[in-house]
Amino acid sequence: MAALAEVVANVHKALDEAQGALEAQEQAIEDLRADTDADGGRRAGVEPSRSEEVLAARTSLDLLTAREREILVLISRGNSNRRVAKALGISEKTVKNHLSAVFTKVGASDRTQAVVMGIRSGIVSIGEPFDDAPPPMNASE
């Protein structure tokens, strides 16, 4: 019984950490939305050096393979490595390898930073709905 309680505690801890990471990613996306003009054009108060930063992000993202771009889009929608692997019919380890290549090529230290760079370069769209979420559970389940 104590072992079960420990497992449950570990699961709750992992879920809390995952929720915190997702909330940070959602906040980064919301911050980007807030910086965007109503017409989707140039962001308000952007200094000329910002356009150079966007150009640099685009240049580094041009190095990505089609599969790496596909994985970047899928993680930008909040998918876990496991979900991406299932959607693409590849192993979770292969997804991790592709993400590692993405991080190296774009100079990102984590998936949130890579997604932000993808948004800035236009590879990732933040206006698309999250359409691959699991169906809602019935009250009886």
N, CA, C and O of each residue as an XYZ file, in Angstrom:
564
protein
N       0.825     -1.191      0.000
C       0.000      0.000      0.000
C       0.875      1.263      0.000
O       0.545      2.248     -0.660
N       1.983      1.229      0.737
C       2.894      2.370      0.781
C       3.549      2.585     -0.581
O       3.791      3.719     -0.994
N       3.833      1.479     -1.274
C       4.444      1.593     -2.598
C       3.479      2.260     -3.574
O       3.888      3.082     -4.393
N       2.213      1.909     -3.486
C       1.201      2.516     -4.340
C       1.087      4.014     -4.061
O       0.970      4.818     -4.986
N       1.120      4.374     -2.805
C       1.050      5.786     -2.428
C       2.250      6.548     -2.981
O       2.116      7.693     -3.410
N       3.417      5.919     -2.971
C       4.622      6.559     -3.502
C       4.512      6.742     -5.021
O       4.898      7.781     -5.556
N       3.989      5.731     -5.702
C       3.802      5.824     -7.152
C       2.826      6.941     -7.482
O       3.075      7.731     -8.393
N       1.727      7.016     -6.759
C       0.736      8.066     -6.987
C       1.360      9.438     -6.740
O       1.118     10.372     -7.505
N       2.146      9.567     -5.697
C       2.808     10.841     -5.402
C       3.762     11.226     -6.530
O       3.835     12.394     -6.912
N       4.491     10.247     -7.065
C       5.409     10.519     -8.174
C       4.659     10.926     -9.435
O       5.111     11.804    -10.170
N       3.531     10.302     -9.685
C       2.713     10.651    -10.851
C       2.203     12.082    -10.707
O       2.244     12.858    -11.661
N       1.725     12.428     -9.521
C       1.235     13.794     -9.286
C       2.359     14.808     -9.464
O       2.145     15.880    -10.031
N       3.543     14.481     -8.987
C       4.684     15.380     -9.125
C       5.019     15.579    -10.602
O       5.251     16.706    -11.040
N       5.045     14.489    -11.370
C       5.342     14.580    -12.804
C       4.275     15.392    -13.532
O       4.593     16.201    -14.403
N       3.012     15.177    -13.176
C       1.929     15.941    -13.802
C       2.031     17.428    -13.476
O       1.792     18.273    -14.339
N       2.384     17.746    -12.242
C       2.554     19.147    -11.860
C       3.678     19.797    -12.665
O       3.545     20.932    -13.122
N       4.783     19.074    -12.837
C       5.905     19.603    -13.613
C       5.513     19.789    -15.070
O       5.868     20.796    -15.682
N       4.788     18.835    -15.630
C       4.338     18.947    -17.019
C       3.378     20.119    -17.184
O       3.456     20.859    -18.165
N       2.484     20.282    -16.233
C       1.537     21.389    -16.291
C       2.280     22.723    -16.229
O       1.939     23.662    -16.949
N       3.279     22.804    -15.383
C       4.069     24.035    -15.288
C       4.772     24.360    -16.600
O       4.822     25.520    -17.010
N       5.313     23.343    -17.256
C       5.983     23.554    -18.538
C       4.991     24.004    -19.605
O       5.291     24.900    -20.394
N       3.820     23.391    -19.633
C       2.803     23.781    -20.611
C       2.306     25.199    -20.356
O       2.074     25.954    -21.301
N       2.142     25.565    -19.094
C       1.699     26.915    -18.771
C       2.738     27.945    -19.207
O       2.380     29.024    -19.679
N       4.021     27.620    -19.051
C       5.078     28.528    -19.495
C       5.047     28.683    -21.012
O       5.227     29.784    -21.532
N       4.818     27.573    -21.722
C       4.728     27.618    -23.178
C       3.514     28.443    -23.608
O       3.615     29.263    -24.520
N       2.374     28.232    -22.961
C       1.175     28.998    -23.281
C       1.388     30.486    -23.021
O       0.910     31.322    -23.788
N       2.097     30.822    -21.954
C       2.363     32.224    -21.641
C       3.252     32.848    -22.709
O       3.031     33.993    -23.103
N       4.253     32.110    -23.183
C       5.118     32.623    -24.241
C       4.319     32.889    -25.513
O       4.543     33.888    -26.195
N       3.398     32.003    -25.825
C       2.555     32.179    -27.007
C       1.635     33.381    -26.826
O       1.473     34.178    -27.751
N       1.036     33.520    -25.657
C       0.170     34.667    -25.389
C       0.942     35.979    -25.470
O       0.426     36.977    -25.972
N       2.178     35.978    -24.976
C       3.011     37.178    -25.061
C       3.262     37.559    -26.513
O       3.238     38.737    -26.868
N       3.503     36.550    -27.352
C       3.700     36.823    -28.774
C       2.429     37.367    -29.413
O       2.482     38.283    -30.234
N       1.288     36.802    -29.035
C       0.019     37.301    -29.570
C      -0.202     38.754    -29.165
O      -0.676     39.557    -29.969
N       0.134     39.090    -27.941
C      -0.058     40.448    -27.445
C       0.840     41.439    -28.172
O       0.491     42.612    -28.305
N       2.002     40.970    -28.647
C       2.945     41.828    -29.359
C       2.571     42.043    -30.822
O       3.155     42.893    -31.493
N       1.612     41.285    -31.314
C       1.255     41.347    -32.727
C       0.170     42.375    -32.964
O      -0.761     42.496    -32.167
N       0.283     43.118    -34.060
C      -0.757     44.086    -34.444
C      -2.072     43.366    -34.666
O      -2.092     42.150    -34.858
N      -3.158     44.101    -34.641
C      -4.480     43.535    -34.880
C      -4.582     42.938    -36.278
O      -5.297     41.955    -36.472
N      -3.881     43.512    -37.255
C      -3.953     42.994    -38.628
C      -2.906     41.917    -38.890
O      -2.737     41.487    -40.031
N      -2.208     41.480    -37.858
C      -1.213     40.424    -38.029
C       0.088     40.928    -38.616
O       0.969     40.136    -38.950
N       0.213     42.207    -38.741
C       1.412     42.775    -39.346
C       2.547     42.906    -38.355
O       2.686     42.117    -37.420
N       3.334     43.902    -38.582
C       4.507     44.117    -37.763
C       4.121     44.438    -36.323
O       3.127     45.118    -36.072
N       4.908     43.949    -35.398
C       4.626     44.187    -33.983
C       4.896     45.622    -33.599
O       5.825     46.261    -34.095
N       4.054     46.115    -32.695
C       4.193     47.491    -32.227
C       5.480     47.651    -31.445
O       5.864     46.767    -30.679
N       6.143     48.774    -31.636
C       7.337     49.099    -30.866
C       8.547     48.252    -31.207
O       9.466     48.149    -30.394
N       8.577     47.648    -32.371
C       9.701     46.797    -32.741
C      10.824     47.663    -33.277
O      10.614     48.504    -34.151
N      11.999     47.452    -32.756
C      13.167     48.188    -33.208
C      13.716     47.517    -34.461
O      13.471     46.329    -34.674
N      14.443     48.240    -35.283
C      14.996     47.644    -36.495
C      15.834     46.402    -36.233
O      15.860     45.499    -37.069
N      16.513     46.330    -35.106
C      17.339     45.165    -34.812
C      16.485     43.902    -34.656
O      16.982     42.788    -34.824
N      15.217     44.079    -34.340
C      14.307     42.940    -34.194
C      14.126     42.236    -35.537
O      14.067     41.008    -35.594
N      14.038     43.015    -36.619
C      13.880     42.408    -37.937
C      15.126     41.601    -38.297
O      15.029     40.579    -38.976
N      16.270     42.048    -37.856
C      17.493     41.279    -38.082
C      17.434     39.961    -37.311
O      17.896     38.927    -37.793
N      16.866     40.012    -36.118
C      16.709     38.800    -35.307
C      15.764     37.817    -35.993
O      16.023     36.613    -36.018
N      14.666     38.335    -36.550
C      13.715     37.486    -37.264
C      14.370     36.887    -38.496
O      14.167     35.709    -38.793
N      15.150     37.677    -39.213
C      15.851     37.180    -40.392
C      16.838     36.084    -40.009
O      16.967     35.084    -40.716
N      17.533     36.272    -38.891
C      18.466     35.245    -38.420
C      17.723     33.964    -38.056
O      18.197     32.864    -38.338
N      16.549     34.111    -37.424
C      15.750     32.934    -37.072
C      15.295     32.214    -38.334
O      15.346     30.986    -38.403
N      14.852     32.969    -39.327
C      14.433     32.346    -40.591
C      15.584     31.614    -41.262
O      15.412     30.512    -41.782
N      16.752     32.230    -41.246
C      17.916     31.620    -41.869
C      18.266     30.306    -41.182
O      18.537     29.311    -41.854
N      18.264     30.290    -39.856
C      18.591     29.061    -39.146
C      17.500     28.012    -39.321
O      17.795     26.819    -39.383
N      16.248     28.440    -39.401
C      15.152     27.493    -39.598
C      15.124     26.943    -41.019
O      14.537     25.889    -41.262
N      15.749     27.642    -41.956
C      15.867     27.119    -43.324
C      16.734     25.863    -43.363
O      16.667     25.088    -44.317
N      17.541     25.665    -42.335
C      18.400     24.480    -42.265
C      17.642     23.217    -41.874
O      18.163     22.110    -42.011
N      16.414     23.381    -41.388
C      15.645     22.228    -40.923
C      15.148     21.376    -42.086
O      14.783     21.887    -43.145
N      15.144     20.061    -41.862
C      14.561     19.156    -42.846
C      13.043     19.253    -42.762
O      12.503     19.833    -41.821
N      12.364     18.686    -43.743
C      10.900     18.696    -43.732
C      10.361     17.997    -42.489
O       9.387     18.459    -41.895
N      10.984     16.889    -42.088
C      10.533     16.146    -40.899
C      10.748     16.974    -39.642
O       9.892     16.981    -38.757
N      11.870     17.671    -39.547
C      12.142     18.508    -38.372
C      11.129     19.652    -38.285
O      10.683     20.008    -37.194
N      10.770     20.219    -39.423
C       9.749     21.270    -39.442
C       8.397     20.707    -38.995
O       7.669     21.344    -38.234
N       8.078     19.517    -39.476
C       6.822     18.874    -39.109
C       6.747     18.639    -37.597
O       5.712     18.873    -36.973
N       7.834     18.183    -37.032
C       7.884     17.943    -35.585
C       7.790     19.258    -34.825
O       7.133     19.321    -33.786
N       8.434     20.305    -35.323
C       8.351     21.618    -34.678
C       6.902     22.108    -34.643
O       6.447     22.639    -33.630
N       6.188     21.930    -35.739
C       4.777     22.340    -35.785
C       3.956     21.524    -34.795
O       3.112     22.076    -34.089
N       4.195     20.222    -34.735
C       3.423     19.371    -33.828
C       3.687     19.703    -32.361
O       2.759     19.700    -31.552
N       4.942     19.990    -32.007
C       5.204     20.345    -30.606
C       4.654     21.730    -30.286
O       4.318     22.016    -29.137
N       4.562     22.586    -31.296
C       4.007     23.922    -31.046
C       2.530     23.847    -30.678
O       1.986     24.773    -30.076
N       1.889     22.750    -31.037
C       0.478     22.548    -30.713
C       0.303     21.866    -29.368
O      -0.810     21.477    -29.014
N       1.376     21.717    -28.620
C       1.282     21.161    -27.275
C       1.425     19.655    -27.200
O       1.174     19.063    -26.150
N       1.821     19.024    -28.293
C       1.959     17.569    -28.289
C       3.227     17.127    -27.571
O       4.273     17.768    -27.676
N       3.119     16.044    -26.854
C       4.282     15.430    -26.208
C       5.079     14.666    -27.250
O       4.600     14.432    -28.359
N       6.302     14.275    -26.890
C       7.121     13.469    -27.796
C       6.390     12.183    -28.161
O       6.428     11.750    -29.313
N       5.735     11.581    -27.199
C       5.014     10.328    -27.436
C       3.891     10.533    -28.453
O       3.700      9.716    -29.354
N       3.161     11.620    -28.300
C       2.060     11.910    -29.221
C       2.563     12.193    -30.635
O       1.963     11.758    -31.618
N       3.671     12.926    -30.724
C       4.265     13.212    -32.029
C       4.690     11.903    -32.687
O       4.436     11.680    -33.871
N       5.341     11.040    -31.905
C       5.799      9.750    -32.431
C       4.620      8.944    -32.970
O       4.697      8.370    -34.056
N       3.543      8.904    -32.215
C       2.366      8.146    -32.634
C       1.764      8.738    -33.901
O       1.393      8.003    -34.817
N       1.668     10.058    -33.957
C       1.077     10.729    -35.123
C       1.893     10.490    -36.390
O       1.334     10.396    -37.483
N       3.220     10.391    -36.244
C       4.091     10.247    -37.410
C       4.497      8.799    -37.685
O       5.131      8.511    -38.700
N       4.132      7.896    -36.785
C       4.485      6.494    -36.980
C       5.968      6.223    -36.812
O       6.536      5.369    -37.495
N       6.597      6.962    -35.890
C       8.014      6.768    -35.604
C       8.179      6.558    -34.108
O       7.224      6.718    -33.348
N       9.385      6.201    -33.682
C       9.601      5.969    -32.258
C       9.784      7.299    -31.513
O      10.132      8.325    -32.098
N       9.540      7.236    -30.224
C       9.730      8.419    -29.380
C      11.202      8.845    -29.383
O      11.505     10.037    -29.334
N      12.105      7.877    -29.439
C      13.544      8.168    -29.498
C      13.880      8.941    -30.776
O      14.704      9.856    -30.755
N      13.239      8.571    -31.883
C      13.474      9.282    -33.142
C      12.981     10.722    -33.042
O      13.623     11.634    -33.564
N      11.852     10.932    -32.378
C      11.349     12.296    -32.168
C      12.367     13.083    -31.354
O      12.671     14.230    -31.684
N      12.894     12.483    -30.298
C      13.897     13.164    -29.470
C      15.136     13.510    -30.281
O      15.715     14.583    -30.110
N      15.547     12.596    -31.169
C      16.711     12.865    -32.022
C      16.438     14.041    -32.958
O      17.291     14.911    -33.133
N      15.249     14.067    -33.558
C      14.894     15.182    -34.434
C      14.860     16.497    -33.647
O      15.352     17.518    -34.126
N      14.283     16.475    -32.446
C      14.236     17.701    -31.632
C      15.636     18.179    -31.269
O      15.908     19.379    -31.268
N      16.510     17.247    -30.966
C      17.896     17.606    -30.662
C      18.536     18.307    -31.862
O      19.252     19.295    -31.702
N      18.272     17.787    -33.063
C      18.796     18.416    -34.282
C      18.202     19.809    -34.475
O      18.903     20.739    -34.872
N      16.900     19.950    -34.190
C      16.239     21.256    -34.303
C      16.904     22.246    -33.351
O      17.248     23.358    -33.752
N      17.086     21.847    -32.100
C      17.690     22.739    -31.098
C      19.083     23.180    -31.537
O      19.438     24.353    -31.418
N      19.860     22.242    -32.039
C      21.218     22.554    -32.470
C      21.209     23.517    -33.655
O      21.943     24.505    -33.662
N      20.379     23.228    -34.653
C      20.360     24.047    -35.866
C      19.864     25.469    -35.617
O      20.378     26.413    -36.217
N      18.880     25.635    -34.746
C      18.316     26.973    -34.525
C      18.919     27.668    -33.308
O      18.622     28.835    -33.053
N      19.753     26.970    -32.564
C      20.373     27.576    -31.389
C      19.428     27.711    -30.216
O      19.581     28.615    -29.395
N      18.454     26.824    -30.129
C      17.480     26.868    -29.031
C      17.937     25.941    -27.913
O      18.586     24.925    -28.162
N      17.595     26.297    -26.689
C      17.974     25.459    -25.557
C      16.833     24.540    -25.113
O      17.056     23.588    -24.365
N      15.612     24.826    -25.576
C      14.479     23.966    -25.223
C      13.382     24.105    -26.265
O      13.482     24.920    -27.183
N      12.327     23.296    -26.114
C      11.264     23.272    -27.117
C      10.485     24.571    -27.178
O      10.031     24.962    -28.254
N      10.319     25.249    -26.055
C       9.597     26.521    -26.068
C      10.351     27.559    -26.883
O       9.754     28.282    -27.681
N      11.648     27.632    -26.686
C      12.459     28.584    -27.442
C      12.430     28.248    -28.938
O      12.369     29.151    -29.773
N      12.472     26.973    -29.274
C      12.400     26.565    -30.675
C      11.056     26.948    -31.287
O      11.001     27.410    -32.426
N       9.971     26.757    -30.530
C       8.638     27.119    -31.019
C       8.542     28.632    -31.216
O       7.990     29.092    -32.216
N       9.068     29.397    -30.281
C       9.035     30.857    -30.412
C       9.781     31.279    -31.679
O       9.317     32.153    -32.411
N      10.925     30.667    -31.936
C      11.671     30.984    -33.156
C      10.865     30.589    -34.391
O      10.883     31.292    -35.402
N      10.163     29.472    -34.306
C       9.311     29.040    -35.412
C       8.171     30.013    -35.661
O       7.811     30.270    -36.809
N       7.602     30.554    -34.595
C       6.523     31.540    -34.719
C       7.057     32.812    -35.365
O       6.446     33.359    -36.283
N       8.189     33.270    -34.880
C       8.769     34.507    -35.413
C       9.132     34.383    -36.886
O       9.054     35.363    -37.628
N       9.524     33.202    -37.312
C       9.936     33.015    -38.700
C       8.773     32.686    -39.627
O       8.927     32.720    -40.847
N       7.615     32.369    -39.062
C       6.455     32.061    -39.881
C       6.257     30.579    -40.161
O       5.291     30.210    -40.829
N       7.138     29.726    -39.671
C       6.975     28.281    -39.864
C       5.804     27.779    -39.034
O       5.036     26.923    -39.474
N       5.677     28.320    -37.831
C       4.629     27.905    -36.907
C       3.585     29.008    -36.820
O       3.920     30.181    -36.658
N       2.323     28.625    -36.929
C       1.224     29.574    -36.818
C       0.582     29.428    -35.445
O       0.263     28.317    -35.022
N       0.392     30.542    -34.753
C      -0.228     30.471    -33.432
C      -1.731     30.644    -33.510
O      -2.410     30.581    -32.485
N      -2.267     30.863    -34.702
C      -3.697     31.057    -34.848
C      -4.467     29.775    -35.081
O      -5.698     29.791    -35.076
N      -3.768     28.650    -35.288
C      -4.448     27.391    -35.573
C      -4.974     26.775    -34.285
O      -4.289     26.794    -33.262
N      -6.200     26.222    -34.327
C      -6.748     25.581    -33.130
C      -6.020     24.273    -32.836
O      -5.442     23.650    -33.726
N      -6.060     23.884    -31.597
C      -5.477     22.617    -31.169
C      -6.485     21.533    -31.482
O      -7.426     21.316    -30.718
N      -6.294     20.841    -32.617
C      -7.306     19.918    -33.099
C      -7.015     18.453    -32.836
O      -7.828     17.597    -33.183
N      -5.891     18.146    -32.240
C      -5.588     16.734    -32.008
C      -5.622     16.383    -30.520
O      -4.961     15.442    -30.080
N      -6.389     17.137    -29.761
C      -6.564     16.818    -28.346
C      -7.457     15.583    -28.224
O      -8.294     15.339    -29.092
N      -7.287     14.813    -27.167
C      -8.150     13.650    -27.000
C      -9.592     14.092    -26.805
O      -9.838     15.184    -26.292
N     -10.548     13.263    -27.206
C     -11.950     13.655    -27.039
C     -12.275     13.820    -25.556
O     -11.667     13.157    -24.715
N     -13.225     14.695    -25.227
C     -13.579     14.874    -23.823
C     -14.154     13.585    -23.247
O     -14.830     12.818    -23.934
N     -13.868     13.375    -21.982
C     -14.354     12.159    -21.312
C     -15.795     12.357    -20.887
O     -16.192     13.455    -20.497
N     -16.576     11.287    -20.963
C     -17.955     11.319    -20.481
C     -17.946     11.321    -18.961
O     -16.975     10.890    -18.339
N     -19.018     11.802    -18.371
C     -19.110     11.843    -16.916
C     -19.085     10.447    -16.328
O     -18.689     10.271    -15.175
N     -19.505      9.438    -17.108
C     -19.534      8.067    -16.607
C     -18.176      7.378    -16.625
O     -18.015      6.310    -16.035
N     -17.181      7.990    -17.309
C     -15.867      7.342    -17.415
C     -15.005      7.636    -16.230
O     -13.869      7.168    -16.162
